[in-house]
Amino acid sequence: MDWTDKIVLVTGGTGSFGRKFVEIILRDYLPGKIIIFSRDELKQHEMRVSGFDHPDLRFFIGDVRDLNRLKRAMQGVDIVVHAAALKQVPACEYNPMEAIKTNILGSSNVIEAALDAGVSKVMALSTDKAVNPINLYGATKLAAEKLFIQSNSYAGGKATRYSTVRYGNVVGSRGSVIPVFLKQRGEKKLTITDERMTRFWITLEQGVEFVIRCIEQMQGGEVFVPKIPSMKVIDLAKVIAPDAQLESIGIRPGEKLHEVLIHEDEARVTVELEDMFVVQPSEAFWFGHAWNEIGQPLPEGFRYASDNNTEWLTLEQVEEIVKAIEIKLMENSYL
């Protein structure tokens, strides 16, 4: 796929993913124009003055809850990356209707606006928490996934196609555990929820590159899942502060002991490729099933979870990740 002259719109474009996506796409793919669609004028200003003052960038103030504003923003757009969401689990639990309005109704607005504007490809970002969700955030992202996949049937004879990328925790992102542990290190005591806890890990750069590659390959209706390593949270704590006391505080409400990226029922319609899994649409057979000719079917009962993963980060790899995050946080005065 040639990105040259393509017009790309990124919802939630001032967030961690959006900023890295814009940085990489401008540097390596040379699109015609990128539209940053977000609701916070201060974040847009801060993004612009921090090195994103590029002639091919447009900063468009708007909220995904506003369908008319989305329709205006998508005129002439070729590709939409939907990254806007309320994602902090406690905030979503305390403000459930706000999470529903942004994550579900906002996704519906993105779908409708893209269809009306004749956008070619729409890729939505999901999360491992959408698989067998136990908190409202995960439930809203599951609903958003279903909306995007099933909306391919609404496209009819039009060219608009919708797909989703689902991956695990982004290393060092805002609100993640590494910055918390680094701050606690000076107190010689780290709080962990459970010593058995495991998590999938992916860097921001890896996530962006995976999304770009999936946009290039998508047919519509797929959920793309990268093969990424697991890590024990207790290993992370030991690397950050080997001499610190570990205090187990128990699993928080809405938190899982292990994360799942593909559950057993999805595995029946999923194929495995060298570096990813593709969950094909299970209830419709319009398109999105040509992956059967490329990938391998999964065995009965297959489950891709952070505790049964075949790839694990070594302590040396964890240490390298922590050092890189620490340098980045110090540069941004977070430590």
C-alpha positions as CSV (number, residue, x, y, z in Angstrom):
1,M,0.0,0.0,0.0
2,D,1.3,3.4,-0.9
3,W,0.6,6.1,1.8
4,T,1.8,8.9,-0.5
5,D,-0.9,11.6,-0.8
6,K,-3.3,9.7,1.5
7,I,-5.3,11.8,4.0
8,V,-5.3,10.2,7.4
9,L,-7.4,11.2,10.4
10,V,-6.5,10.1,13.9
11,T,-9.1,10.4,16.7
12,G,-7.5,10.9,20.1
13,G,-4.4,12.1,18.2
14,T,-2.8,13.9,21.1
15,G,-2.6,10.8,23.2
16,S,0.5,8.5,23.6
17,F,-0.4,6.3,20.7
18,G,-1.6,9.2,18.5
19,R,1.6,11.2,18.9
20,K,3.9,8.2,18.2
21,F,1.7,7.2,15.2
22,V,1.9,10.7,13.7
23,E,5.7,10.8,14.3
24,I,6.3,7.5,12.5
25,I,3.8,8.0,9.7
26,L,5.3,11.5,8.9
27,R,8.8,10.3,9.0
28,D,8.5,7.0,7.1
29,Y,5.4,7.0,5.0
30,L,5.0,10.6,3.7
31,P,1.1,10.9,3.6
32,G,-0.5,13.9,2.0
33,K,-2.1,15.1,5.2
34,I,-2.7,14.0,8.8
35,I,-5.7,15.4,10.8
36,I,-5.4,15.3,14.6
37,F,-9.0,15.0,15.9
38,S,-9.2,15.6,19.7
39,R,-11.2,17.6,22.2
40,D,-8.4,19.3,24.2
41,E,-7.0,22.5,22.7
42,L,-4.2,22.7,25.3
43,K,-2.9,19.2,24.4
44,Q,-3.1,20.2,20.7
45,H,-1.1,23.3,21.4
46,E,1.5,21.4,23.5
47,M,1.8,18.8,20.7
48,R,2.3,21.5,18.1
49,V,5.0,23.3,19.9
50,S,6.8,20.1,21.0
51,G,8.0,19.3,17.4
52,F,4.7,18.6,15.6
53,D,4.5,21.9,13.8
54,H,4.5,20.2,10.4
55,P,3.0,21.7,7.2
56,D,1.1,18.4,6.5
57,L,-0.6,18.4,10.0
58,R,-4.0,19.8,10.8
59,F,-5.3,20.2,14.3
60,F,-9.1,19.7,14.4
61,I,-10.9,20.3,17.7
62,G,-13.8,18.0,18.2
63,D,-15.3,15.1,20.3
64,V,-16.1,11.7,19.0
65,R,-19.4,12.1,20.8
66,D,-20.3,14.8,18.2
67,L,-21.4,13.1,15.0
68,N,-21.7,16.3,12.9
69,R,-18.2,17.4,13.8
70,L,-16.8,14.0,12.8
71,K,-18.6,14.2,9.5
72,R,-17.1,17.6,8.8
73,A,-13.6,16.4,9.8
74,M,-13.8,13.3,7.6
75,Q,-14.5,15.0,4.3
76,G,-11.9,13.8,1.8
77,V,-10.2,11.4,4.3
78,D,-8.9,8.1,3.1
79,I,-7.9,6.4,6.3
80,V,-9.1,6.7,9.9
81,V,-7.3,5.4,13.0
82,H,-9.7,5.4,15.9
83,A,-7.6,5.8,19.1
84,A,-9.9,8.1,21.2
85,A,-11.2,6.4,24.4
86,L,-11.7,6.8,28.1
87,K,-9.3,4.0,29.3
88,Q,-8.6,4.5,33.0
89,V,-10.4,1.6,34.7
90,P,-11.3,3.4,38.0
91,A,-12.5,6.5,36.1
92,C,-14.7,4.3,33.9
93,E,-16.1,2.5,36.9
94,Y,-17.0,5.7,38.7
95,N,-18.3,7.4,35.5
96,P,-20.0,4.6,33.6
97,M,-22.2,6.6,31.4
98,E,-19.3,8.8,30.3
99,A,-17.3,5.7,29.3
100,I,-20.3,4.4,27.3
101,K,-20.8,7.8,25.6
102,T,-17.2,8.0,24.5
103,N,-16.1,4.4,23.9
104,I,-19.4,2.9,22.5
105,L,-21.5,5.8,21.2
106,G,-18.3,7.6,20.0
107,S,-17.2,4.5,18.1
108,S,-20.6,4.3,16.5
109,N,-20.3,8.0,15.4
110,V,-16.8,7.2,13.9
111,I,-18.4,4.3,11.9
112,E,-21.3,6.4,10.6
113,A,-19.2,9.4,9.7
114,A,-16.6,7.3,7.9
115,L,-19.3,5.5,5.9
116,D,-21.0,8.8,4.9
117,A,-17.7,10.4,3.9
118,G,-16.6,7.4,1.8
119,V,-13.4,6.6,3.9
120,S,-11.6,3.6,2.5
121,K,-10.2,2.0,5.7
122,V,-11.0,2.5,9.4
123,M,-8.9,0.8,12.0
124,A,-9.9,0.9,15.7
125,L,-7.6,0.3,18.6
126,S,-8.8,-2.3,21.2
127,T,-7.3,-3.9,24.3
128,D,-6.8,-7.3,25.9
129,K,-9.3,-6.1,28.5
130,A,-12.1,-6.6,25.9
131,V,-11.7,-10.3,26.1
132,N,-14.0,-11.8,28.8
133,P,-14.3,-8.4,30.4
134,I,-14.7,-8.0,34.1
135,N,-14.7,-4.2,34.2
136,L,-16.7,-1.5,32.4
137,Y,-13.8,-0.3,30.4
138,G,-13.3,-3.8,29.0
139,A,-17.0,-4.1,28.3
140,T,-17.1,-0.9,26.4
141,K,-14.1,-1.9,24.3
142,L,-15.7,-5.3,23.6
143,A,-18.9,-3.5,22.4
144,A,-16.8,-1.2,20.3
145,E,-15.0,-4.1,18.7
146,K,-18.4,-5.7,17.8
147,L,-19.6,-2.5,16.3
148,F,-16.6,-2.1,14.1
149,I,-16.6,-5.7,12.9
150,Q,-20.3,-6.0,12.2
151,S,-20.4,-2.5,10.6
152,N,-18.8,-4.0,7.5
153,S,-22.3,-5.4,6.6
154,Y,-23.6,-1.8,6.6
155,A,-21.1,-0.8,4.0
156,G,-22.9,-2.8,1.3
157,G,-21.4,-2.0,-2.1
158,K,-19.4,0.9,-0.7
159,A,-15.6,0.7,-0.3
160,T,-15.5,1.5,3.4
161,R,-13.9,-1.3,5.5
162,Y,-13.6,-1.6,9.3
163,S,-11.1,-3.7,11.3
164,T,-9.6,-3.7,14.8
165,V,-6.2,-4.2,16.4
166,R,-6.1,-5.8,19.9
167,Y,-3.0,-5.8,21.9
168,G,-1.8,-5.8,25.5
169,N,-0.2,-3.3,27.9
170,V,2.0,-0.6,26.4
171,V,5.3,-0.4,28.2
172,G,5.7,2.8,30.1
173,S,2.5,4.4,29.0
174,R,0.7,6.9,31.2
175,G,-0.9,5.1,34.2
176,S,1.1,1.9,33.7
177,V,3.0,0.1,36.5
178,I,6.6,1.0,35.5
179,P,6.4,4.7,36.3
180,V,4.6,3.8,39.6
181,F,7.4,1.4,40.6
182,L,10.1,3.9,39.7
183,K,8.5,6.5,42.0
184,Q,8.1,4.0,44.8
185,R,11.7,2.8,44.5
186,G,13.0,5.7,46.7
187,E,10.8,4.6,49.5
188,K,12.3,1.1,49.5
189,K,8.8,-0.4,49.3
190,L,6.9,-1.4,46.2
191,T,3.2,-2.3,46.2
192,I,2.2,-5.3,44.0
193,T,-1.4,-6.6,43.7
194,D,-0.5,-10.3,43.5
195,E,2.8,-12.1,43.1
196,R,1.4,-14.5,40.5
197,M,0.2,-11.7,38.2
198,T,1.4,-11.8,34.5
199,R,0.9,-9.3,31.7
200,F,1.5,-9.0,27.9
201,W,3.9,-6.3,27.0
202,I,4.4,-4.2,23.8
203,T,6.3,-1.0,23.2
204,L,4.6,2.0,21.8
205,E,6.7,1.9,18.6
206,Q,5.9,-1.8,18.1
207,G,2.2,-1.1,18.6
208,V,2.2,1.7,16.0
209,E,4.2,-0.3,13.4
210,F,1.8,-3.2,13.9
211,V,-1.3,-0.9,13.4
212,I,0.3,0.5,10.2
213,R,1.0,-3.0,8.8
214,C,-2.5,-4.2,9.6
215,I,-4.1,-1.2,7.9
216,E,-2.1,-2.1,4.8
217,Q,-3.3,-5.7,4.9
218,M,-6.9,-5.4,6.2
219,Q,-9.8,-6.7,4.2
220,G,-12.5,-5.7,6.7
221,G,-13.9,-7.6,9.6
222,E,-10.7,-8.9,11.2
223,V,-9.3,-8.5,14.7
224,F,-5.6,-8.4,14.5
225,V,-3.6,-9.7,17.5
226,P,0.2,-9.5,17.6
227,K,2.4,-12.2,19.1
228,I,4.0,-10.4,22.0
229,P,5.9,-11.5,25.1
230,S,4.7,-11.9,28.7
231,M,6.3,-10.8,31.8
232,K,5.8,-11.5,35.5
233,V,5.0,-8.3,37.4
234,I,7.1,-9.6,40.3
235,D,10.1,-9.8,38.0
236,L,9.6,-6.2,37.0
237,A,9.5,-5.2,40.6
238,K,12.7,-7.0,41.4
239,V,14.5,-5.5,38.4
240,I,13.4,-1.9,39.4
241,A,14.2,-2.2,43.1
242,P,16.0,-5.5,44.0
243,D,16.4,-4.5,47.6
244,A,13.0,-3.1,48.2
245,Q,10.3,-4.6,50.3
246,L,7.4,-6.0,48.3
247,E,4.0,-5.4,49.8
248,S,1.1,-7.4,48.4
249,I,-2.1,-5.3,48.4
250,G,-4.5,-7.7,46.6
251,I,-6.1,-7.5,43.2
252,R,-8.0,-4.3,42.7
253,P,-11.7,-4.3,41.6
254,G,-11.9,-5.0,37.9
255,E,-8.4,-6.3,37.6
256,K,-7.4,-9.8,36.3
257,L,-4.6,-12.1,37.5
258,H,-3.7,-12.8,33.9
259,E,-4.7,-11.1,30.6
260,V,-6.2,-12.9,27.6
261,L,-5.8,-11.8,24.0
262,I,-7.7,-14.7,22.4
263,H,-10.2,-16.9,24.2
264,E,-11.2,-20.5,23.3
265,D,-14.4,-19.6,21.4
266,E,-12.6,-17.1,19.2
267,A,-9.9,-19.6,18.4
268,R,-12.3,-21.5,16.2
269,V,-12.3,-18.7,13.6
270,T,-8.7,-17.5,14.2
271,V,-5.7,-18.3,12.1
272,E,-2.1,-18.1,13.1
273,L,0.6,-16.4,11.1
274,E,4.3,-16.0,11.8
275,D,4.0,-12.9,14.0
276,M,0.3,-12.5,14.6
277,F,-3.1,-14.0,14.9
278,V,-6.1,-12.9,12.8
279,V,-9.6,-13.4,14.3
280,Q,-12.0,-13.6,11.4
281,P,-15.6,-12.5,11.5
282,S,-17.6,-15.4,12.9
283,E,-21.2,-14.4,12.1
284,A,-20.8,-13.0,8.6
285,F,-19.0,-14.3,5.6
286,W,-18.9,-11.3,3.2
287,F,-15.1,-10.9,3.4
288,G,-12.3,-11.1,5.9
289,H,-11.9,-14.9,5.5
290,A,-9.2,-15.0,2.8
291,W,-6.8,-15.4,5.8
292,N,-7.6,-19.1,5.8
293,E,-5.5,-19.4,2.7
294,I,-2.5,-17.7,4.4
295,G,-2.5,-18.8,8.1
296,Q,-2.8,-22.0,10.0
297,P,-6.0,-23.0,12.0
298,L,-5.6,-23.1,15.8
299,P,-6.0,-26.3,17.8
300,E,-9.3,-27.0,19.6
301,G,-9.3,-25.2,23.0
302,F,-6.5,-22.8,22.1
303,R,-6.2,-19.8,24.5
304,Y,-3.7,-17.0,24.1
305,A,-3.1,-15.7,27.6
306,S,-0.3,-14.0,29.4
307,D,0.3,-17.0,31.7
308,N,0.4,-19.7,29.0
309,N,2.5,-17.7,26.5
310,T,5.4,-19.4,24.8
311,E,7.5,-16.2,24.8
312,W,8.7,-14.5,28.0
313,L,10.9,-11.6,28.6
314,T,14.1,-12.4,30.4
315,L,15.3,-10.3,33.4
316,E,18.0,-8.8,31.1
317,Q,15.3,-7.7,28.6
318,V,13.1,-6.3,31.4
319,E,16.1,-4.3,32.7
320,E,16.7,-2.8,29.2
321,I,13.1,-1.8,29.0
322,V,13.1,-0.2,32.4
323,K,16.3,1.8,31.6
324,A,14.8,3.1,28.4
325,I,11.5,4.1,30.2
326,E,13.4,5.7,33.0
327,I,15.5,7.9,30.6
328,K,12.3,8.9,28.8
329,L,10.5,9.8,32.0
330,M,13.5,11.8,33.3
331,E,13.6,13.7,30.0
332,N,10.0,14.7,30.5
333,S,10.5,15.5,34.2
334,Y,8.2,12.8,35.4
335,L,10.8,11.5,37.9
